[in-house]
Amino acid sequence: MASLNQRPIVAIATAPGRGGIGVVRVSGPHLGPFIYALLGRALEPRHATYCRFPDADGNAIDQGIALYFVGPASYTGEDVLELQGHGGPAVLQQLLNRCLTVGAAFNIHIASPGEFTLRAFLNDKIDLAQAEAIADLIDASSEAAARAAAVSMTGSFSKCINTLSAAIVNLRMLVEATLDFPEEEIEFLEKYQAHAKLVVLQNELAEILSASRQGVVLREGLHVVLAGEPNVGKSSLLNALSGQDLAIVTHIAGTTRDKVSQVISLDGVPITITDTAGLRDTADTIEAIGIERTWAAIEQADVILHLSAVDTNHLTLDPYIQKRRSAKSIVLKVCNKVDLSNKLINGSNDTLLISAKTGQGLDALRAKLLELAGWNPGQESPWLARQRHVDALIAAQQHLTQASEYALQKDLVLDLFAEELRLAHTQLGLITGQMTPDDLLGEIFSRFCIGK
């Protein structure tokens, strides 16, 4: 576990830009003397105090609300001061500078990204899954994702993990106690119904894993790139899916010169749709730059919608797209402008027929995108999850499966059975932070915004 830096920290806790309210937050042990030096008065804990925020000459930088929370009854578990004033960038910067000037005598320094939440984690105010949920709530791009992140933040996900961990520990205790009596190893399974208990654990873990996979889809969504030759209707499709006139649509080939992206919500799942420049040979320098950006977008996409129109051939560009796509990406062929054809056009298993203009086939396309994202419309996740959570659950599942195989062997090797239970328990501990390497903590909290 990482050691807690006891130096007080300070940062602007509200988003950059102008706003009605701006907050400067300070956290650290024993902030009382600093507060008196900064404001010229003491503050009553857990009471909102309206006061001036003075500069070095006693003139008001701003005036607003000061809130003082005495640790451990605070967000970070330390003393916390919040100065809530007006949200102008210049005012907040002056107030931050004043805190640093006065705080020099108290060893106060600027907070690192996520350091307030890191301290809350290290002071056992929240676990690691809850800390990640705070960042995920801020970043949520759909109502469903925000709801799921809020559930995770309250500890619902962690409670499920902790309950499962406790059950595994209980079974481990029985196993390891039996190890002290080798003559009883053969009777262990029947005596304690170990295999039946293990099956229950496996079923509970499978349910948590299924819900967590849905949570990952809600959090990460899908990055979809529209690719194809000029004038096949990529921009029209972006506008149709987003419900907005985001991209310029004309009959002139090469109208789109740069990427245009929009996040849409399909059944609560965030889908990032990126329109790109049409792929073709060109002598136009600006268009050529746009086409290079198209290829770069293709290389990073989760799903590539390879568009053609009724009078174009998918096969022309398909080998090039297949070569440039990443190993994890999926190419979905889409034939657009079917409303312009006078003859019956039959789709195939790997080609969807649509009309971005009339809306024909768009519902089927939306359903296909949700399917590719791994979303089950009938099972909304009760919490938001990250891929690292799913990876840990899969690893724990594999250890329980191995333990079950040992349990079914005629000659039970009890110490191997116990070891697999221990490894499964360790994987679950990675989710909540009970067993977390310091380098993982650094990676997680460095992605937070400063002031949170």
BAPAMAR-251645 format. One record per residue: residue in one letter; x, y, z of N, C-alpha, C in turn. Coordinates in pm, whole numbers, padded with zeros to 5 digits, always signed. Each point is the difference from the previous one (the first is absolute). Layout:
BAPAMAR-251645
aXYZXYZXYZ/...
//
This chain:
BAPAMAR-251645
m+00084-00119+00000-00084+00119+00000+00088+00124+00000/a-00039+00101-00078+00077+00124-00007-00007+00074+00132/s+00108+00066+00037+00000+00079+00123-00066+00134-00027/l-00061+00054+00104-00074+00125-00014+00092+00117+00027/n+00010+00092-00095+00077+00121+00018-00078+00094+00092/q+00059+00035+00112-00073+00078+00101-00002+00150-00030/r+00071+00044-00103+00000+00144-00029-00139+00043-00047/p-00048+00117+00046-00130+00050-00049+00007+00030-00150/i-00113-00011-00066-00008+00025-00144-00112+00099-00028/v+00010+00069-00113-00101+00099-00039-00016-00004-00151/a-00121+00026-00048-00025+00006-00144-00136+00064-00024/i-00018+00050-00121-00133+00042-00045-00080-00125-00029/a-00117-00013+00062-00077-00125-00008-00111+00004-00103/t-00021+00113-00064-00103+00011-00103+00064+00002-00138/a-00081-00028-00100+00051-00013-00136+00054+00132-00052/p+00097-00004-00093+00054+00123-00059-00110+00078-00073/g+00020+00132-00008-00096+00085-00069-00083+00082+00098/r-00088+00082-00054-00084+00086+00084-00121-00077+00052/g-00042+00035+00121-00117-00062+00059-00055+00086+00112/g-00121-00028+00042-00060+00077+00109+00074-00020+00130/i+00051-00121+00023+00068-00033+00125+00132-00069-00032/g+00103+00034+00075+00128-00068-00011+00045-00042+00139/v+00070-00113+00008+00041-00056+00129+00150-00024+00002/v+00063+00047+00107+00138-00034+00029-00002-00091+00123/r+00066-00114-00011-00006-00102+00106+00139-00022+00058/v+00005-00012+00133+00124-00028+00072-00024-00124+00086/s+00099-00089+00005-00011-00118+00085+00133-00028+00067/g-00006-00037+00127+00122-00033+00073-00029-00010+00148/p+00098-00044+00076-00020-00010+00144+00009+00136+00069/h-00087+00022+00096+00007+00118+00088+00004+00132-00078/l-00108+00029-00070-00006+00122-00082-00041+00124+00077/g-00035-00015+00128-00048+00114+00076+00091+00122-00005/p+00131-00013+00030+00090+00116-00006+00009+00061-00141/f+00000-00083-00102+00003+00053-00138-00126+00080-00030/i-00115-00050+00042-00127+00070-00026+00001+00136+00067/y+00051+00008+00122+00004+00128+00070+00096+00096-00071/a+00113-00051-00046+00096+00086-00071-00057+00047-00133/l-00080-00083-00067-00056+00036-00130-00116+00095+00011/l-00093-00026+00091-00124+00076+00007-00004+00100+00116/g+00095-00011+00092+00001+00089+00114-00107-00033+00103/r-00049-00121-00003-00104-00045+00092-00003-00152+00003/a-00056-00053+00107-00022-00144+00008-00136-00033-00060/l-00016-00121-00043-00127-00046-00058-00059-00110+00085/e-00132+00004+00016-00069-00107+00071-00015-00119-00094/p+00047-00116+00043-00007-00117-00089-00143-00032-00041/r-00014-00039-00127-00125-00048-00057-00110+00107+00000/h+00042+00126-00002-00093+00112-00014+00045+00086-00118/a-00095+00047-00078+00032+00090-00112+00018+00141+00055/t+00117+00058-00027+00032+00134+00050+00019+00095-00117/y-00083+00105-00004+00014+00101-00105+00108+00099+00045/c+00101+00020-00084+00111+00087+00041+00075+00051-00122/r+00092+00095+00027+00089+00052-00102+00120-00092-00014/f+00055-00008-00121+00124-00072-00024+00106+00107-00028/p+00078+00039+00100+00089+00117-00014+00133-00034-00067/d+00060+00102-00062+00135-00014-00053+00099+00042+00108/a+00127+00015-00036+00104+00031+00098-00020+00136+00065/d-00065+00094-00071-00023+00134+00053-00134+00013+00071/g-00073-00109+00009-00129+00004+00066-00115+00035-00092/n+00029+00025-00126-00107+00027-00096-00065-00131-00043/a-00126+00009-00037-00074-00122-00033+00036-00049-00141/i+00050-00121-00009+00013-00066-00130-00139-00037-00050/d-00082-00046+00093-00137-00043-00029-00071-00014+00134/q-00125-00028-00004-00074-00034+00120-00096-00114-00033/g-00016-00088+00097-00082-00117-00027-00017-00085+00124/i-00012-00130-00020-00026-00094+00108+00126-00080+00030/a+00035-00008+00128+00110-00084+00046-00057-00118+00079/l+00043-00119-00035-00045-00123+00067+00123-00073+00056/y-00011-00040+00126+00112-00067+00067-00048-00134+00054/f+00065-00108-00043-00032-00134+00047+00122-00055+00074/v-00021-00042+00122+00109-00055+00080+00009-00151-00025/g+00121-00046-00035+00018-00142-00020-00021-00079+00127/p-00041-00125-00007-00018-00078-00124-00137+00017-00066/a-00084+00089+00053-00135+00018-00056+00005+00095-00118/s+00070-00042-00106+00013+00082-00120+00018-00091-00120/y+00003+00058-00118+00015-00080-00122+00131-00075-00002/t+00109+00067+00038+00132-00064-00007+00038-00072+00129/g-00077+00022+00108+00039-00055+00129+00094+00092+00076/e+00044+00108-00063+00083+00103+00065-00086+00124+00024/d+00059+00103+00060-00068+00129+00004-00015+00050-00144/v-00116+00056-00031-00026+00052-00134-00059+00140+00010/l+00054+00092-00078-00055+00136-00012-00044+00021-00143/e-00123+00048-00018-00049+00037-00132-00039+00147+00000/l+00057+00072-00094-00034+00141-00020-00084+00009-00126/q-00127+00033+00016-00094+00004-00112-00029+00146-00034/g+00059+00045-00110-00019+00137-00044-00055+00005-00140/h+00026+00111-00069-00046+00014-00137+00093-00077-00094/g-00057-00046-00112+00072-00094-00084+00081+00059-00111/g+00050+00121+00013+00086+00057-00103+00141-00056+00010/p+00063-00033-00112+00135-00059+00004+00102+00089+00072/a-00006+00132-00023+00097+00090+00062-00018+00004+00151/v-00125+00004+00045-00028+00004+00144+00048-00127+00067/l-00031-00114-00061+00040-00127+00060+00152-00015+00004/q+00067+00047-00104+00145-00009-00001+00061+00087+00109/q-00057+00121+00021+00048+00085+00108-00019-00067+00135/l-00116-00062+00017-00029-00066+00127+00093-00120+00021/l+00026-00074-00106+00094-00113+00010+00140+00050+00035/n+00045+00106-00066+00133+00055+00028+00010+00048+00145/r-00109+00058+00049+00000+00048+00139+00011-00118+00097/c-00070-00108-00031+00010-00120+00085+00143-00054+00001/l+00065+00004-00116+00137-00050-00008+00097+00091+00075/t-00023+00131-00010+00087+00095+00069-00010-00017+00151/v-00124+00002+00050-00020-00019+00144+00041-00141+00040/g-00027-00096-00087+00027-00139+00033+00146-00039-00005/a+00087+00089-00052+00143-00032-00005+00054-00032+00139/a-00050+00072+00100+00045-00025+00138-00052-00132+00055/f-00101-00056-00068-00061-00126+00045+00031-00116-00097/n+00094+00026-00092+00044-00103-00095-00112-00045-00094/i-00090+00091-00036-00109-00034-00092+00052+00005-00144/h-00039-00098-00080+00042-00004-00140-00118-00033-00089/i+00018+00022-00130-00106-00027-00098-00028-00151-00006/a-00127-00034-00003-00039-00141-00006+00029-00058-00138/s+00035-00126-00002+00014-00074-00125-00138-00044-00048/p-00014-00039-00128-00130-00049-00048-00049-00117+00086/g-00122+00011+00049-00061-00107+00077+00048-00014+00143/e+00083+00094+00047+00062-00020+00131-00100+00010+00115/f-00103+00082-00014-00102+00006+00106-00070-00135+00014/t-00037-00059-00113-00068-00130+00004+00097-00110+00042/l+00126+00011-00040+00101-00097+00043+00011+00000+00152/r-00001+00119+00060+00008+00007+00146-00126-00059+00065/a-00114+00021-00063-00123-00061+00052+00014-00152-00002/f+00060-00054-00106+00021-00144-00010+00101-00048+00104/l+00112+00067+00011+00104-00042+00093-00044+00015+00146/n-00094+00090+00027-00053+00019+00135-00125-00084+00026/d-00027-00096-00091-00111-00095+00017-00136+00067+00003/k-00013+00113-00069-00133+00061-00014-00078-00067-00112/i+00071-00044-00101-00060-00071-00114+00097-00109-00042/d-00050-00099-00074+00092-00098-00057+00034+00039-00143/l+00081-00082-00066+00051+00037-00133-00112+00002-00104/a-00092-00095+00007-00111-00001-00096-00086+00124+00015/q-00022+00046+00123-00077+00122+00022+00076+00122-00051/a+00131+00002+00020+00081+00112-00049-00009+00009-00152/e+00009-00113-00067-00010+00000-00145-00139+00045-00045/a-00102-00036+00078-00137+00038-00035-00019+00151+00005/i+00073+00067+00088-00008+00147+00006+00046+00061-00132/a+00114-00047-00051+00049+00048-00129-00095-00038-00112/d-00057-00120+00008-00090-00046-00105-00130+00080+00000/l-00046+00042+00117-00120+00083+00007+00024+00135-00067/i+00118+00056+00021+00034+00127-00063+00007-00015-00152/d+00052-00114-00046+00021-00022-00143-00119-00062-00071/a-00105-00036+00074-00113-00073-00059-00060+00079-00117/s-00023-00069-00112-00052+00066-00120-00143-00039-00031/s-00065-00072+00091-00142-00033-00017-00064-00008+00137/e-00134+00013+00005-00071-00007+00126+00018-00137+00065/a-00005-00105-00081+00015-00135+00054+00138-00018+00063/a+00103+00051-00066+00136-00010+00055+00012+00079+00129/a-00062+00118+00005+00005+00081+00122-00071-00070+00115/r-00115-00061-00027-00073-00072+00105+00085-00117+00052/a+00059-00074-00092+00081-00115+00041+00123+00044+00078/a+00063+00110-00040+00117+00051+00072-00039+00045+00140/a-00117+00063+00013-00047+00043+00131-00023-00119+00092/v-00052-00110-00056-00020-00122+00079+00135-00054+00046/s+00097-00004-00090+00134-00047+00037+00061+00088+00108/m-00022+00130-00010+00058+00094+00095-00052-00023+00141/t-00125-00047+00012-00056-00026+00133+00050-00130+00060/g+00071-00081-00080+00059-00123+00052-00076-00127-00032/s-00099+00007-00089-00078-00120-00032+00087-00108-00064/f+00081+00039-00097+00089-00095-00066+00099-00058+00100/s+00058+00088+00081+00098-00044+00100-00063-00097+00098/k-00125+00023+00039-00067-00089+00095-00012-00141-00058/c-00034-00009-00128-00009-00132-00064+00136-00069-00001/i+00105+00075-00031+00135-00057-00002+00041-00044+00139/n-00026+00085+00100+00041-00032+00136-00076-00120+00055/t-00129-00011-00034-00078-00115+00045+00054-00129-00058/l+00032+00003-00130+00058-00117-00064+00137-00033+00058/s+00080+00104+00025+00133-00022+00058-00010-00065+00138/a-00096+00048+00080-00016-00056+00134-00039-00148-00006/a-00084-00036-00096-00040-00140-00015+00118-00087-00041/i+00086+00053-00088+00120-00074-00041+00094-00017+00119/v+00016+00106+00078+00086-00007+00119-00053-00105+00098/n-00131-00003+00016-00059-00098+00091+00031-00144-00044/l-00010-00023-00133+00032-00133-00052+00149-00029+00014/r+00082+00103-00020+00145-00017+00018+00033-00040+00144/m-00069+00060+00095+00025-00032+00140-00028-00147+00028/l-00109-00051-00056-00033-00141+00020+00107-00090-00064/v+00042+00038-00121+00100-00080-00070+00132-00001+00075/e+00046+00119+00038+00131+00010+00063+00000-00060+00140/a-00115+00003+00067-00009-00068+00130+00013-00150-00018/t-00057-00051-00109+00008-00144-00028+00142-00042-00036/l+00078+00094-00055+00138-00034-00036+00083-00041+00121/d-00043+00043+00119+00072-00036+00122-00028-00144+00041/f-00098-00062-00066-00036-00137+00032-00002-00083-00128/p+00116-00039-00051+00010-00067-00131-00087-00124-00011/e-00023-00068+00111-00078-00122-00009-00146+00027-00032/e-00045+00125+00011-00139+00034-00026-00022+00063-00137/e+00105+00010-00081-00014+00069-00128-00104-00067-00089/i-00004-00132-00001-00091-00070-00090-00145+00030+00035/e-00028+00013+00130-00137+00025+00043-00037+00148-00003/f+00095+00084-00037-00025+00145+00009-00119+00044-00083/l-00007-00042-00126-00106+00047-00089-00138-00035+00054/e-00016-00122+00045-00130-00042+00050-00032+00066+00134/k+00099+00010+00085-00021+00053+00134-00046+00145-00002/y+00062+00080-00082-00032+00143-00003-00077+00042-00125/q-00040-00094-00082-00072+00030-00124+00077+00105-00081/a+00130-00019-00008+00087+00099-00064-00035+00020-00147/h-00026-00109-00069-00028+00015-00143-00131+00074-00023/a-00102-00030+00080-00128+00072-00013+00018+00148+00027/k+00080+00033+00101+00025+00141+00031+00077+00066-00114/l+00091-00074-00060+00078+00055-00110-00090+00027-00121/v-00095-00086-00026-00093+00022-00111-00081+00127+00022/v-00043+00022+00123-00074+00123+00032+00087+00123-00027/l+00127-00008+00041+00092+00112-00024+00019+00025-00149/q+00012-00106-00077+00018+00014-00144-00122+00065-00064/n-00119-00037+00044-00122+00059-00055-00011+00148+00036/e+00034+00035+00123-00004+00141+00042+00101+00082-00080/l+00118-00055-00019+00102+00072-00077-00045+00018-00145/a-00063-00102-00057-00047+00010-00139-00103+00112-00014/e-00088+00016+00098-00100+00107-00005+00066+00138+00009/i+00098+00012+00089+00072+00127+00013+00076+00032-00128/l+00061-00102-00060+00075+00020-00124-00091+00044-00112/s-00117-00061-00013-00094+00037-00106-00044+00145+00015/a-00034+00042+00122-00041+00138+00023+00115+00096-00024/s+00121-00041+00036+00117+00086-00018+00033+00021-00147/r-00018-00105-00080+00023+00016-00143-00095+00102-00059/q-00125+00000+00045-00094+00102-00043+00046+00139+00046/g+00054+00004+00121+00050+00128+00053+00115+00055-00080/v+00087-00088-00051+00111+00044-00085-00052+00061-00129/v-00102-00064-00058-00059+00054-00124-00059+00138+00026/l-00069+00016+00113-00058+00131+00034+00108+00106+00016/r+00114-00040+00057+00106+00098+00025+00078+00034-00126/e+00041-00104-00075+00091+00022-00111-00071+00020-00134/g-00122-00056-00011-00074+00018-00123+00072-00062-00120/l-00018+00064-00114+00055-00052-00125+00045+00117-00086/h+00116-00013-00061+00051+00102-00091-00021-00049-00143/v-00090+00066-00072-00039-00043-00134+00049+00102-00102/v+00069-00047-00103+00050+00087-00106-00075-00030-00129/l-00051+00104-00066-00066-00012-00130+00106+00016-00108/a+00019-00102-00080+00104+00003-00103-00057-00045-00133/g+00062+00048-00107-00044-00038-00134+00042+00103-00102/e-00039-00021-00123+00032+00094-00107-00082+00129+00017/p+00036+00106-00071-00079+00123+00005-00143-00024-00050/n-00092+00076+00058-00140+00003-00047-00076-00132+00019/v+00038-00077+00102-00078-00120+00029-00098+00024+00115/g+00002+00122+00057-00098+00036+00103+00049-00009+00143/k+00132+00011+00021+00054-00007+00136-00050+00115+00086/s+00007+00121-00053-00046+00117+00076-00150-00005+00024/s-00074-00046-00100-00146-00013+00018-00032-00101+00110/l+00078-00108+00006-00023-00101+00103+00033+00056+00139/l+00109+00075+00011+00032+00064+00129-00115+00089+00044/n-00051+00082-00090-00111+00089+00035-00125-00079+00039/a-00026-00110-00071-00118-00079+00029+00009-00069+00135/l+00117-00054+00033+00017-00069+00128+00001+00096+00118/s+00056+00118-00021+00009+00097+00110-00126+00085+00013/g-00079+00006-00106-00119+00085+00003+00032+00147-00013/q+00120+00032-00047+00042+00140-00015+00071+00018-00134/d-00001+00124-00050+00075+00032-00122+00143+00037+00038/l+00079-00101+00029+00137+00022+00046+00097+00014-00116/a-00021-00078-00105+00092-00002-00113-00067+00060-00123/i+00079+00070-00079-00051+00059-00124-00023-00111-00102/v-00117+00002-00062-00034-00102-00099-00025+00069-00134/t+00078-00038-00103-00023+00049-00136+00024-00116-00097/h-00032+00022-00125+00026-00101-00103+00144+00005-00049/i+00077+00099+00049+00137+00018-00047+00093-00095+00074/a+00072-00082-00075+00094-00092+00062+00111+00076+00071/g+00039-00048+00118+00108+00065+00075-00047+00113+00088/t-00131+00010+00025-00051+00107+00087+00059-00011+00139/t+00002-00122+00057+00056-00020+00134+00151-00006-00010/r+00067+00094+00068+00146+00008-00003+00064-00046+00130/d-00077-00006+00109+00058-00033+00130-00099-00084+00079/k+00047-00057+00109-00087-00083+00082-00104+00085+00072/v-00121-00054+00011-00107+00061+00079-00055-00110+00090/s+00005+00021+00131-00042-00103+00094-00116+00047+00085/q-00084-00094+00039-00113+00028+00087-00028-00123+00084/v-00025+00022+00130-00039-00110+00088-00152-00007+00004/i-00054-00116-00031-00143-00022+00009-00024-00110+00103/s-00123-00009+00046-00035-00101+00099-00100-00098-00061/l+00038-00127-00004-00090-00105-00046-00032-00090+00118/d-00124+00007+00046-00042-00079+00116+00090+00026+00120/g+00048+00124+00013+00086+00038+00111+00147-00023-00025/v+00036-00067-00109+00140-00028-00031+00058+00114-00082/p+00111+00061+00044+00061+00109-00078+00070-00054-00124/i-00040+00050-00116+00062-00040-00126+00060+00125-00064/t+00130+00000-00019+00068+00112-00066+00005-00029-00150/i-00072+00083-00078-00004-00014-00146+00094+00102-00062/t+00092-00044-00084+00094+00090-00065-00017-00006-00151/d-00038+00113-00058-00006+00014-00146+00139+00036-00051/t+00037-00051-00115+00135+00021-00051-00003+00040-00147/a+00114+00048-00046+00014+00035-00141-00007-00126-00086/g-00062+00013-00119-00011-00113-00092+00136-00048-00048/l+00014-00131-00009+00127-00060-00039+00011-00007-00152/r+00098+00068-00053+00027-00003-00145+00137+00061-00026/d+00050-00018-00119+00124+00069-00040-00035+00144-00033/t+00082+00093+00048-00028+00142-00023+00129+00078-00009/a-00004+00107-00080+00114+00091-00009-00019+00121+00089/d-00119+00011+00063-00030+00111+00089+00073-00022+00133/t+00089+00093+00034+00083-00016+00120-00083-00008+00127/i-00102+00088+00011-00082+00003+00121-00082-00129+00011/e-00059-00042-00111-00078-00124+00002+00089-00119+00034/a+00124+00000-00049+00093-00110+00028+00030-00010+00149/i+00012+00116+00066+00022+00000+00145-00121-00061+00071/g-00120+00038-00047-00121-00056+00057-00007-00151-00017/i+00043-00050-00115-00002-00145-00025+00099-00071+00090/e+00116+00059+00025+00095-00061+00094-00061-00008+00139/r-00077+00102+00037-00066-00004+00130-00110-00107+00003/t-00060-00025-00115-00097-00109-00009+00067-00133+00031/w+00115-00024-00062+00071-00125+00026+00042-00011+00146/a+00041+00112+00060+00037-00002+00142-00120-00035+00087/a-00118+00053-00036-00122-00031+00075-00037-00147-00016/i+00016-00053-00119-00029-00142-00026+00087-00089+00088/e+00126+00038+00016+00093-00081+00080-00038-00003+00147/q-00076+00099+00047-00034+00009+00142-00145-00039+00030/a-00077-00034-00101-00142-00025+00018-00028-00135+00063/d-00112-00006+00076-00052-00129+00045-00079-00067-00112/v-00081+00083-00068-00082-00049-00111+00019+00094-00119/i+00021-00056-00117+00010+00080-00123-00123-00030-00083/l-00083+00101-00020-00113-00014-00091+00050+00033-00140/h+00020-00104-00080+00049+00018-00137-00121+00024-00090/l-00019+00129-00033-00117+00038-00078+00026-00008-00150/s-00100-00045-00068-00004+00013-00146-00142+00045-00034/a-00018+00044-00123-00134+00031-00049-00043-00112-00094/v-00124+00005-00046-00052-00109-00083+00079-00018-00129/d+00069+00105-00044+00072-00009-00127+00151-00009+00020/t+00047-00030+00123+00143-00015+00023+00031-00141+00048/n+00127-00032+00001+00043-00136+00031+00081+00000+00130/h-00049-00079+00096+00072-00012+00127+00141-00053-00018/l+00019-00086-00097+00126-00071-00010+00117+00090-00037/t-00025+00116-00055+00108+00088-00043+00089+00041+00116/l-00061+00045+00109+00078+00049+00114+00018-00104+00110/d-00076-00106-00006+00000-00095+00111+00139-00054+00034/p+00083-00041-00096+00134-00051+00036+00085+00104+00073/y-00014+00127-00037+00079+00105+00064-00048+00026+00142/i-00132-00001+00019-00055+00019+00134+00038-00117+00090/q-00008-00120-00053+00037-00119+00078+00147+00007+00042/k+00082+00056-00087+00143+00008+00030+00029+00105+00107/r-00075+00110+00000+00030+00112+00091-00073-00010+00134/r-00104-00081+00008-00075-00007+00126+00083-00071+00107/s-00034+00025+00126+00069-00068+00109-00054-00142+00015/a+00071-00082+00072-00041-00139+00016-00133-00012+00075/k-00031+00097+00088-00121-00009+00080-00122+00059-00070/s+00019+00073-00109-00111+00070-00063-00083-00094-00088/i-00124+00040-00023-00094-00077-00081-00042+00085-00119/v-00002-00059-00118-00046+00071-00120-00142-00046-00031/l-00092+00097-00004-00140-00029-00033-00033+00069-00132/k-00038-00077-00099-00031+00056-00132-00144+00050-00002/v-00015+00122-00049-00132+00064-00004-00021+00057-00140/c-00111-00036-00062-00035+00052-00132-00107+00108+00018/n+00034+00122-00037-00088+00117+00020-00071+00037-00131/k-00096+00088+00014-00075+00058-00113-00086-00104-00072/v-00048-00099+00075-00084-00101-00065-00132+00059-00048/d-00037+00118+00049-00124+00063-00043+00010+00051-00144/l+00121+00012-00054+00019+00053-00135-00005-00108-00107/s-00004-00126+00044+00002-00107-00097-00141-00043-00038/n-00021-00026-00128-00130-00046-00049-00013-00151+00004/k+00111-00068+00032-00006-00146+00002+00014-00049+00144/l-00045-00121+00023+00008-00059+00132+00145-00034+00032/i+00044+00048+00114+00138-00025+00043-00005-00094+00120/n+00069-00108-00010+00002-00097+00108+00127+00017+00082/g-00018+00005+00129+00114+00008+00088+00059-00139+00020/s+00103-00007+00082+00065-00128+00029+00031-00003+00148/n+00055-00110+00044+00031-00014+00142+00102+00103+00047/d+00086+00047-00090+00104+00094+00041-00022+00141-00054/t-00116+00028-00056-00028+00133-00053-00139+00046+00044/l-00005+00122+00055-00129+00060+00038-00043+00098-00108/l-00128+00001-00032-00056+00093-00098-00070+00113+00073/i+00037+00124-00032-00059+00115+00068-00025+00113-00098/s-00078+00095+00048-00012+00130-00066+00010+00106+00108/a+00112+00071+00002+00017+00106+00099-00103+00111-00021/k-00048+00014-00123-00096+00106-00031-00139-00032+00052/t-00048-00124-00023-00137-00037+00041-00006-00068+00136/g+00114-00047+00050+00002-00072+00128-00014-00149-00012/q-00015-00050-00124-00014-00143-00020+00125-00074+00050/g-00022-00102+00081+00109-00083+00048+00080+00056+00116/l-00031+00122+00044+00080+00061+00107-00022-00070+00135/d-00123-00046+00025-00025-00071+00125+00082-00129+00006/a+00009-00069-00114+00080-00121-00005+00147+00031+00021/l+00046+00114-00053+00139+00041+00019+00027+00032+00147/r-00094+00072+00062+00018+00031+00143+00006-00129+00083/a-00089-00093-00029-00001-00127+00073+00132-00075-00021/k+00054+00005-00120+00125-00069-00029+00116+00063+00077/l+00000+00133+00010+00106+00068+00075-00005-00040+00147/l-00121-00009+00057-00011-00043+00140+00047-00143+00017/e-00030-00083-00098+00046-00138+00004+00152-00007-00003/l+00062+00080-00086+00146+00001-00010+00063+00056+00127/a-00071+00090+00068+00052+00054+00125-00007-00101+00113/g-00079-00105-00019-00016-00100+00105-00111+00033+00096/w-00094+00084-00044-00107+00048+00089-00121-00091-00008/n-00052-00037+00115-00123-00078+00009-00111+00094+00042/p-00091+00038-00091-00103+00099+00032-00087-00039+00119/g-00009-00128+00029-00086-00042+00111+00072-00004+00133/q+00128+00039+00003+00078-00010+00123+00085+00126+00019/e-00059+00104+00054+00077+00120+00030+00086-00024+00122/s+00124+00043-00006+00093-00025+00109-00041+00078+00125/p+00002-00067+00118-00030+00073+00124+00114+00088+00045/w+00116-00013-00062+00114+00084+00035+00088+00019-00124/l+00086+00101+00008+00096+00024-00108+00129-00076+00033/a+00063-00056-00099+00122-00077+00023+00105+00037-00104/r+00121-00037+00030+00112+00023-00091+00053-00134-00050/q+00076+00006-00107+00053-00124-00057+00090-00071+00100/r+00073+00074+00083+00087-00065+00098-00083-00080+00102/h-00122+00048+00031-00087-00076+00090-00039-00132-00065/v-00038+00006-00128-00040-00121-00071+00118-00096-00010/d+00118+00051-00028+00118-00086-00009+00027-00072+00133/a-00015+00074+00110+00021-00061+00132-00106-00105+00030/l-00125+00028-00038-00108-00097+00022+00021-00127-00083/i+00045+00019-00125+00027-00117-00085+00113-00084+00060/a+00104+00067+00050+00111-00073+00062-00048-00075+00124/a-00083+00065+00081-00054-00066+00119-00086-00120-00040/q-00079+00017-00107-00084-00109-00049+00086-00119-00042/q+00111+00027-00066+00089-00107-00044+00060-00076+00119/h+00033+00074+00105+00055-00066+00120-00105-00085+00070/l-00125+00050+00004-00106-00082+00061-00028-00124-00084/t+00008+00016-00132-00019-00117-00088+00109-00104+00025/q+00124+00047+00014+00109-00093+00028-00018-00066+00136/a-00047+00077+00098-00026-00057+00132-00107-00108-00009/s-00103+00025-00082-00107-00098-00018+00053-00128-00063/e+00092+00014-00095+00059-00118-00064+00081-00083+00101/y+00073+00070+00086+00073-00072+00105-00097-00072+00094/a-00113+00065+00030-00097-00058+00092-00062-00128-00055/l-00008-00010-00132-00064-00116-00062+00097-00115-00021/q+00128+00024+00023+00097-00107-00018-00013-00106+00111/k+00024-00121-00037-00013-00110+00097+00095+00019+00116/d+00124+00034-00031+00099+00025+00105+00014+00152+00016/l-00078+00054+00089-00002+00144+00020+00133+00050+00057/v+00059+00100-00069+00120+00066+00052-00047+00130+00065/l-00017-00005+00130-00068+00109+00069+00078+00131-00004/d+00134-00008+00003+00077+00124-00001-00014+00073-00134/l-00014-00075-00110-00023+00065-00130-00140+00062-00005/f-00096-00067+00057-00136+00053+00011+00002+00133+00077/a+00071+00000+00113+00009+00122+00082+00072+00112-00074/e+00103-00034-00078+00076+00102-00072-00086+00068-00106/e-00083-00077-00070-00087+00061-00101-00102+00094+00065/l-00050-00036+00116-00090+00090+00072+00072+00129+00039/r+00125-00013+00044+00077+00119+00038+00021+00092-00120/l+00033-00059-00114+00023+00080-00120-00128+00069-00046/a-00113-00069+00011-00128+00063-00036-00029+00117+00092/h+00025-00018+00129-00021+00108+00097+00091+00119-00029/t+00122-00027-00041+00093+00108-00033-00050+00081-00119/q-00053-00067-00101-00052+00071-00117-00116+00091+00037/l-00088-00045+00087-00111+00085+00043+00051+00120+00080/g+00107-00022+00076+00058+00110+00075+00057+00110-00087/l+00041-00035-00123+00049+00101-00094-00110+00098-00039/i-00124-00044+00002-00112+00085-00043-00025+00110+00102/t-00006-00036+00127-00033+00099+00104+00123+00069+00055/g+00120-00050-00035+00121+00066+00047+00056-00059+00126/q-00055-00110+00047+00057-00064+00118+00137-00057-00029/m+00024-00034-00125+00129-00052-00042+00034+00066-00133/t+00060+00118+00005+00022+00077-00122+00144+00050-00007/p+00073-00031-00105+00136+00054-00017-00002+00152-00011/d+00105+00063+00050+00007+00147-00004-00003+00054-00142/d+00060-00073-00096+00003+00052-00137-00140+00004-00060/l-00089-00092+00041-00138+00005-00047-00072+00121+00056/l+00024+00030+00128-00061+00119+00060+00045+00125-00075/g+00127+00008-00032+00050+00117-00072-00067+00016-00134/e-00019-00110-00070-00065+00005-00131-00146+00043+00012/i-00071-00052+00097-00142+00031+00016-00021+00146+00038/f+00070+00048+00103-00028+00133+00051+00063+00111-00086/s+00099-00033-00081+00057+00102-00088-00098+00044-00108/r-00105-00079-00023-00099+00034-00104-00114+00083+00054/f-00001+00027+00131-00100+00088+00058+00032+00144-00037/c-00100+00086+00013+00025+00142-00017+00065+00055+00126/i+00076+00108-00015+00059+00066+00116-00112+00061+00083/g+00007-00015+00130-00103+00055+00088-00103-00102+00041/k+00015-00124-00049-00096-00105+00037+00072-00116+00067/
//
